[in-house]
Amino acid sequence: MQNILEVQHLAKRFGSSEVLNDISFSLAKGEVVSIIGSSGSGKTTLLRCLNFLEQPDAGRILVSGETLFDAEDPSTKLDRSLRHKRLHFGLVFQSFHLFPQYTAKRNITLAMVLHAKERPNYRAEKREILAEIDARAEALLAEVGLSEKAALYPYQLSGGQQQRVAIARALALNPEILCFDEPTSALDPELSAEVLATIRRLADTGRTMILVTHEMSFARQVSSRVLFMADGRIHEQGTPEEIFGAPKSPRLQSFLANA
């Protein structure tokens, strides 16, 4: 199976604090990789580096064989073609981050419209392009089960509905890799179930995903592989059966016993 993502020896510091240390892993097309670990283990920073919201201090990031970042190569630094690099990834945040002044549909179409304006044919074909974008947004809302909420604003939606709009927004530009950063941490159990069901449906359609989660049972069910992080390192990785059924390291065993 061909790797769509390769992360090689990634490192990140904030001042004197080493947040990521020699992180290496790969992701094949259609795989779901869950990342588990205690708070402060580096999970969110890793996702932010992959989505180019932070610049790693060392290492390389490759997508479909293309080197998007190499700390040793100035031509790949994040001030160059940043928007293009981010198009490879879609990120769903813990706290939704919807624009409160826009409707659910507008939150989804905004990035598509901005991206479309860069096309050389945008002015000449504006009406047709905007109609395509509108149809795409409606299809995405249907995919996350929110067709009837298109005209509502975030304050009119439950937390679970807001997160499902955020998922639709992350899908809007057809990213190769969809990333979730603790997508249910701000939700109660009932609303969490709505969001997890949506993620499961995406996994079932063959989406390539990285899922940072504290939902151990869900990670066990939906993942192709699981990475356990602690102190900025990957301490153990394997299939769900290996990680949850036969953890090797005392650190992982202790984490699972208290999860």
Stockholm file with secondary structure:
# STOCKHOLM 1.0

chainA/1-259         MQNILEVQHLAKRFGSSEVLNDISFSLAKGEVVSIIGSSGSGKTTLLRCLNFLEQPDAGRILVSGETLFDAEDPSTKLDRSLRHKRLHFGLVFQSFHLFPQYTAKRNITLAMVLHAKERPNYRAEKREILAEIDARAEALLAEVGLSEKAALYPYQLSGGQQQRVAIARALALNPEILCFDEPTSALDPELSAEVLATIRRLADTGRTMILVTHEMSFARQVSSRVLFMADGRIHEQGTPEEIFGAPKSPRLQSFLANA
#=GR chainA/1-259 SS CCEEEEEEEEEEEETTEEEEEEEEEEEETTCEEEEECCTTSSHHHHHHHHTTSSCCSEEEEEETTEEEEETTCGGGSTTSSHHHHHTTEEEECTTCCCCTTSCHHHHHHHHHHHHHTTSTTTTTTHHHHHHHHHHHHHHHHHHTTCGGGTTCCGGGSCHHHHHHHHHHHHHTTCCSEEEEESTTTTSCHHHHHHHHHHHHHHHHTTCCEEEECSCHHHHHHHCSEEEEEETTEEEEEECHIIIIISCCSHHHHHHHHHC
#=GC SS_cons         CCEEEEEEEEEEEETTEEEEEEEEEEEETTCEEEEECCTTSSHHHHHHHHTTSSCCSEEEEEETTEEEEETTCGGGSTTSSHHHHHTTEEEECTTCCCCTTSCHHHHHHHHHHHHHTTSTTTTTTHHHHHHHHHHHHHHHHHHTTCGGGTTCCGGGSCHHHHHHHHHHHHHTTCCSEEEEESTTTTSCHHHHHHHHHHHHHHHHTTCCEEEECSCHHHHHHHCSEEEEEETTEEEEEECHIIIIISCCSHHHHHHHHHC
//
